[in-house]
Amino acid sequence: MKQYRAGLDKILESFSSSLKIARKEDDRKAIYDTFVADLEALRTQVEQLSDRYEAFFLREHSLSLQKVRNFASLKNDKYVSEKIDER
């Protein structure tokens, strides 16, 4: 979250300062296009990071469920095994 916020702050600061300097409409359009491209790059970066975290947590969750299932199997606890299988 901090990386996203820092990236967004940097993009907004650059956009704001560039607009203050720009006088021509063409320059302003180019600045805006750069701003949109930077936001898109940041969004893509955040989505990739999100996908990696999601994959990690899904894998960890699956391993935890497997450990509980194995433990229930050792204890011959059919109820717990069935509930985990439902998940």
CYANA upper distance limits for C-alpha pairs under 8 A (distance plus 0.5 A):
  1 MET  CA      5 ARG  CA      6.67
  2 LYS  CA      6 ALA  CA      6.49
  3 GLN  CA      7 GLY  CA      6.51
  4 TYR  CA      8 LEU  CA      6.53
  4 TYR  CA     42 LEU  CA      7.90
  4 TYR  CA     46 VAL  CA      7.44
  5 ARG  CA      9 ASP  CA      6.52
  6 ALA  CA     10 LYS  CA      6.64
  7 GLY  CA     11 ILE  CA      6.72
  7 GLY  CA     42 LEU  CA      7.54
  8 LEU  CA     12 LEU  CA      6.60
  8 LEU  CA     39 LEU  CA      8.06
  8 LEU  CA     42 LEU  CA      8.10
  9 ASP  CA     13 GLU  CA      6.47
 10 LYS  CA     14 SER  CA      6.63
 11 ILE  CA     15 PHE  CA      6.58
 11 ILE  CA     35 PHE  CA      7.35
 11 ILE  CA     38 ASP  CA      7.27
 11 ILE  CA     39 LEU  CA      7.85
 12 LEU  CA     16 SER  CA      6.47
 12 LEU  CA     35 PHE  CA      8.39
 13 GLU  CA     17 SER  CA      6.58
 14 SER  CA     18 SER  CA      6.47
 15 PHE  CA     19 LEU  CA      6.66
 15 PHE  CA     31 ILE  CA      7.31
 15 PHE  CA     32 TYR  CA      7.93
 15 PHE  CA     35 PHE  CA      6.64
 16 SER  CA     20 LYS  CA      6.89
 17 SER  CA     21 ILE  CA      7.12
 18 SER  CA     22 ALA  CA      6.67
 18 SER  CA     31 ILE  CA      7.39
 19 LEU  CA     28 ARG  CA      6.87
 19 LEU  CA     31 ILE  CA      7.58
 22 ALA  CA     27 ASP  CA      6.47
 22 ALA  CA     28 ARG  CA      6.59
 23 ARG  CA     27 ASP  CA      7.58
 23 ARG  CA     28 ARG  CA      7.94
 24 LYS  CA     28 ARG  CA      6.93
 25 GLU  CA     29 LYS  CA      6.71
 26 ASP  CA     30 ALA  CA      6.74
 27 ASP  CA     31 ILE  CA      6.63
 28 ARG  CA     32 TYR  CA      6.60
 29 LYS  CA     33 ASP  CA      6.62
 30 ALA  CA     34 THR  CA      6.66
 31 ILE  CA     35 PHE  CA      6.63
 32 TYR  CA     36 VAL  CA      6.70
 33 ASP  CA     37 ALA  CA      6.67
 34 THR  CA     38 ASP  CA      6.56
 35 PHE  CA     39 LEU  CA      6.71
 36 VAL  CA     40 GLU  CA      6.67
 37 ALA  CA     41 ALA  CA      6.67
 38 ASP  CA     42 LEU  CA      6.69
 39 LEU  CA     43 ARG  CA      6.58
 40 GLU  CA     44 THR  CA      6.65
 41 ALA  CA     45 GLN  CA      6.66
 42 LEU  CA     46 VAL  CA      6.64
 43 ARG  CA     47 GLU  CA      6.63
 44 THR  CA     48 GLN  CA      6.69
 45 GLN  CA     49 LEU  CA      6.77
 46 VAL  CA     50 SER  CA      6.50
 47 GLU  CA     51 ASP  CA      6.59
 48 GLN  CA     52 ARG  CA      6.83
 49 LEU  CA     53 TYR  CA      6.80
 50 SER  CA     54 GLU  CA      6.53
 51 ASP  CA     55 ALA  CA      6.60
 52 ARG  CA     56 PHE  CA      6.68
 53 TYR  CA     57 PHE  CA      6.63
 54 GLU  CA     58 LEU  CA      6.50
 55 ALA  CA     59 ARG  CA      6.58
 56 PHE  CA     60 GLU  CA      6.65
 57 PHE  CA     61 HIS  CA      6.39
 58 LEU  CA     62 SER  CA      6.54
 59 ARG  CA     63 LEU  CA      6.70
 60 GLU  CA     64 SER  CA      6.66
 61 HIS  CA     65 LEU  CA      6.71
 62 SER  CA     66 GLN  CA      6.64
 63 LEU  CA     67 LYS  CA      6.73
 64 SER  CA     68 VAL  CA      6.83
 65 LEU  CA     69 ARG  CA      6.55
 65 LEU  CA     84 ILE  CA      7.25
 66 GLN  CA     70 ASN  CA      6.57
 67 LYS  CA     71 PHE  CA      6.66
 68 VAL  CA     72 ALA  CA      6.59
 69 ARG  CA     73 SER  CA      6.53
 69 ARG  CA     80 VAL  CA      7.68
 69 ARG  CA     81 SER  CA      5.94
 69 ARG  CA     84 ILE  CA      7.05
 70 ASN  CA     74 LEU  CA      6.74
 71 PHE  CA     75 LYS  CA      6.86
 72 ALA  CA     76 ASN  CA      6.44
 72 ALA  CA     77 ASP  CA      5.42
 72 ALA  CA     78 LYS  CA      7.73
 72 ALA  CA     80 VAL  CA      6.69
 72 ALA  CA     81 SER  CA      6.51
 73 SER  CA     77 ASP  CA      6.49
 73 SER  CA     78 LYS  CA      7.78
 73 SER  CA     81 SER  CA      7.22
 77 ASP  CA     81 SER  CA      6.92
 78 LYS  CA     82 GLU  CA      6.51
 79 TYR  CA     83 LYS  CA      6.73
 80 VAL  CA     84 ILE  CA      6.67
 81 SER  CA     85 ASP  CA      6.66
 82 GLU  CA     86 GLU  CA      6.80
 83 LYS  CA     87 ARG  CA      7.28
